[in-house]
Structures are given as C-alpha cells and as structure tokens.
C-alpha cells in the first residue's frame, strides 16, 4: 500500500526504541580533576547537590552526532523488527550537527543504507526529540509516511566552556531513537509544541560561521536561574494541555519522562502533576543533560529495564533553548 492510500483513521505507534552512549564515561570527580588543572574549582558534592548528575559520557574526537545516532537507530530498528529499507522518513533532532550541511539525518541515512526516503534535521535544542516525534506523528497520520525513524543525537561536549563550571558540568553526549509505524489504535495520543524567542538569550550558543571564521561565541551560555524558573512552569502547563487534548488526567500517567536536565526541575514537574517520584524516569544521574538525546535515551532505558510495558501511558516532555518546550502523551 502506498503511504497516501488509506481510508480509515491512521495513528502512529512506537514500534521499537534504541540508544547509544560513547565509551568515555566521565565521573564528577574525573571532571573536577580536569577542571582543577585549569584552576577551576568544583567537586562531586557540589555537582550532585545542584543537579543530581554523577557522570556523563563524552564522544571521542573522531565521533560525530551521526556516529552516535547509527547504533541507536540500528537498535531501534531491530527492536521494531524492521530494516532500514522499510523506512520512508528519517528525522534527527540535534543542535550539534556533523557539519553545516548536509543534514545529520542525510549522513545517518547513508550509514544506514536507507536511500531514497525523506531525511531532515529538527533544531529545537533540548526539546528537539519531542518536536521531531510530533512531526513524524503528523506525517504518519496524514499518510505521508508509514515507517519513521526519529533520533535525538548530540555531542554537546564540543560546545562547552570548560572555564565555566556552572555549565560544563551539566552536559553529556549520546543518542536515542524510536521507530514509529502506522497503527489501527492510537499510540501517540496527543502532542503540543511551543516557543517563545523573547527568552532566546538565557540559553544559547551565539556563534556562526562566516567567511571561514567563527563569528560570535561557539560555546554554550546559560542563565541557570532563569532557565529553572521558566522550565518548571511551562512543563506543567504543556503537560496538562496535552492531557486535556487526550481526555485524560494526571492520574492516568503511568510514567513521566521529562527532559533530563536537572533533578530538581524533574522532581518539581512530577510534584506539580501530583505524581509519585517512583513514576519518574531518571537517567540524568548517569547521562547528564544530553539535550535532544535525553528523552529517547531515558525512554529506551526504561523500556529495556522492563519498567515501561506495552499499554502503559507515558508523558514525554522537553524544554530548551529557543526558548522551546513541548510534550507528547503516548500509549506505549
């Protein structure tokens, strides 16, 4: 059947998940020792108390976002029981693409050998995966695609200022992926996306390439307090809005997977939704903030550990630079 040939309502459902972390695992103490060599003072206790992070993974110098995306995608395809040849859509959410162009999605397509299908990147920073999932869901529902690979992949270690202890301790590298397919019954129940560029300066990497030179700063900048204050408010609001769209309440959520940025933001969001903290999926302690990769990494970890089961209701949420935010409610 061609993607556009359909008569009954189409839905999309997650068929499989996958993830990948680079080999270099850096504990807080190892990072503190590295920073101390440059006269920057921090400690494991200081990082854990403020963020909940204990370790993160950094990509090797020769590893790009597409290199991390590949094994995550292959794992998701295997879990879905399909091959790359079955795909008619690849979307990669990333703020750290391999190059200016072509897109990381096209480079991933080449590595997968899935030639001919549509492939493009989505840039919404830490909300990127939720944005990309929403786009893929819409394309499947419209009949524009039948099988979609959605990946979040980042190498944030490349854009960190290791002289700024308030930001360089937060981020890590990794990739997470899902395969979406057509379903007779709703899998992705509702999504909602937002952005407010009035807050674009509180989290940004304000550099660009021009005439062979970098204009502006190629390193990440963040006003942590401003981000924290905005994040908790918008995450609760968008979660309730998505629940309303689906005709559900916060009591119907089995699992909450917020963007893995800071344990305080995550716990604050869960409490506002009146959810027990044991329903909160947490990987920030081991992964740090992996931006667009954080939600699919946490989803895959929860699925593979057996916590998330088929039929569970799961809320995914992202918030990041832009300022962007969004949520997706799904029946796994």
N, C-alpha and C positions, 0 to 999 in steps of 0.2 A: 504494500500500500504506500502511495506517495504521501509525504508529510502533510499535504494540503487536503487529502481525501479523507474527510471524516464527516459523520452525520450526527453522532451523539456527543454530549459534552465531554471534553478532554480534560484530564487532570495530569499533574506531574507528581512523581513519587521518587524518593531516593532509593536507588537500586543497590548501591554499594558505596562504601567510604574507604579512604586511604590516607596515609600521612607519611611524612619523612622528616627526620632531623639529621643535620650534618653530624659527623663523628665527634667534633671537638666540643666537649661539654665543659663549660667554664663555671666553676662554683663561685659563690660570692667571695670566698677567701682568695681564690686564684685571681679574681678580677681586682680585689682590693690590693693584692701584692703587685699586680701590674700597674695600677694607678699610683701606688706609693713610690714606685721607681721614678715617676714624674712629679712627685711632690704633692699628689692629690690624696687627701685623707678621707677614707671611708672604711667601713667594716661590715662583716656579715650581719651583726646585730642591727646596725643602722639600716641596712637594706631590707632585712626581713621585717623589722618593725613597721616601716613605712609602706612596704609594697607587698609583702608576702612572698617575694621571689627568693629562691635559694640557689638556682642555677639557670643557665641558658646555654644554647648551642650556637656556635659561630661557624659559618661556612669557611671552607678552605679558600685560599686566594684564587684558585682556578675554578671555583664553583659559583655559577650564576643562578639566578632565580629559576630559570628553565631546567637547570640540572637538579634542583631540589624538587621541582614540580614533577619531573618524569617518574621517579619511583613512587611518589604519592599517587599519581594518575594511574600507573600500572597496577598498584594495589587496589585502587577503587574499581578499575575495570575488572580485575579478577574477582573481586567480591560481588560485582554485579553480574558476573557470568557472561560478559560480552567481550569483544575485541575492539581495538582501535578502529578497525574497518567499519564497525557498526555506528560510529559517531557521525552526526551531521552538524554538531556545534561544539566548539571549544571556547570557553571564556576563562581567562586568567585575571584574577584580581591581584594587582601588585602596585606598589609605589616605588619599587626598586627594580625596574625592568633591566634586561640584559644590555639593552642599547637604546638609542633614541628611536630607531625603527630598523627592521620590522618589529612587530609586537612580540612580546614574550609568548603569547598564545600561538603565533605562527611558528616560532622557534620550537615550542613544545610539540606542535603538530608534526614538524619534521622529524623530531626524535622519536615520536610515537609511530610514524609512518602512516598517519591517518589523512592522506592527501585528498583535497577536494572539498572538505567540509568547511563551513564558516568558522573563522577563528579571529578573536579580537580580545584586547585587554580592557579592563574596567579599572579606573583610578578613583577610589574613594577612601584611600588610606585604610585605617583600621575598620571602617565599615564596608570595605571593598567586597568581602565574601558575601555578605547579606545583599548588597547591591547586585552582584553577579548572579546570585541564586534567584533573585527576584526577576531579573532579565530573562534568564533561562526558563524559569517557570512560565513567564508570559509567552515566550516563543513556542514552548511546547503546547500550551493551552490554545494558542492561535493556529496551530498546525504548521508553523514554520520549521519545527524540528521535532524529531521523535526520540533521539538519544543525545543527551548533552553531558559534556564533561565540564565541571565547574571547579576551578582550582584557586586557592589562595597561596601565594608563594612570595617570600620576602628574604632579602639579605640586608637587614637594617644595620648590621654591624659595619657596613660600608659608609653609612652616612652619620655615624655617631661622633660626637665631640668628646674625646676621652680626657679632656681637661675640664669637663662639666659633669661632676659626679651626680647631679640631680637628674640627668637624662641618660648617661651612658650605662648606668647600672640596670636600666629598665628593659632594654630590648634584646631580642634574640632573633635567630634565623630559623626558617623551617618552611614546610609546605603541607597543606591539607587539601583533600579533593573529595568530591562526590560525583557519582554518575546519576543523572536524572533520566527517567523514562516515562512514557505515556502510561497512564493508569485509568481504569474504569471508575475507581473510587478516589476521593481526594487524598492526596499525600501532603502537599503543601497547601495548608488551609487558608492562609492569608499572609500578605506581606505589606510593608509600608516603608517608604524611604523619605528622608528629609535632608535638607542642607540649609545652613544659614551662614553665608560668607561674611557677615559682619564680624564673625569671630575667627576669621581666617588667620589672624596674626598670633593666636595663642598656641598654635601647634603647626609648625611649618618647616620646610627646608627650602628657603627662598633663593635658590641658585638656578641658573640656566646656562646653556652652552651657546656662545655666540662668537663667530669668527675664530673658532679654535680655542677660545678661552672660556673659563668659568666666570660668569657674571653673578655677583651676589655670593651668598654663602651656600656651599654644598652640604652643610652639616645641619642636623636637626636642632630646632629650637622649640622650647615648650615652657609655657607658664603653667606649672603643675596645679596650682591652687585654682586658677580659672577653669582649667580643664575638668578638674574634680567636681567643682560646683555645677558646671553645665551638665556633665555626664550623668550624674545620678538623677537629675530632674528629667532630662529628655528620655532616658532609658525607661523610666517608669511610665511616662506618658505614652510613648510609642508602643510599649508592651500592652497597655490597657486598650489602646486604639485597635491593635491587631486582634486582641481577644474579642472586642466588640464586633469587628468585621466577621469573625468566625462564629459569633453567637455563643461564646464561651466566657468563663470567668477565671480568675487566677487560681481558683481551687481545682480547675481542670488540668493544670500544668503538672506533668509528672517530673519533668527535668528542665532546669534553666541553664542555658549555655550562653552567658554574656561574653563579650569581648574580654579576653584575658589580659587586662592592663594593670590592675591593682586590686588586691584582695579586698580592700576597704570599699571601693566602688562596687565590686561584685556583691559583697555581703549587704551593702546598703540597698542595692537594687532588689535583692531577694527579700529583704525585710519589708520594703515598700510594697512588694507584691504579696506579702503575708505568707511567704514560703519558708519552710524549714530549710536550714542550711545544709541538711543532708541531701536535699534535692538539687543542690548547686554543684555543677560540674566544674572542678578546679584543676587546671594544669599550669597556671601561672607560676606556681612554685618551682616547677621543673623546666618550663619553657621560656619564662619571661614573657614580655609583650612581643609577639611575632606579627603584629599588625594584621594584615588581611589573612594571614595563615592561622590566626589564633582560634577562631571559631571552628573551622573544619578540623584542625588538629585536636581540639578538645572533643568534638563530636566523634571522631574516629577512635580516640582513646576510650570514650565511654561505651561505644558500640562493641569494640573488641574485648573490653573487660567484662562484658555481659551486663553492665548496668542498664543501658538503654536496650530495650527489647522491641520487636515488631509490635505495633499497636500503641506504643507509648506516645503521649503528647509532649512535644519538645518545643521550647521557646528559644530561638536564636536571636541574639542582639549584638549590634555593633555600634561603636561611636568613635569618631576620629577626626583628624584634621580636615578642614574644609569650611566650616565645621559640619561634618556629616554624621547622620545616625539613621538607624533603621532596625527593623525586626522582622522575623519570619516565624510563623507558627506552623508546625508540621505534625502530621501523624506519621511516625516512623514505621 
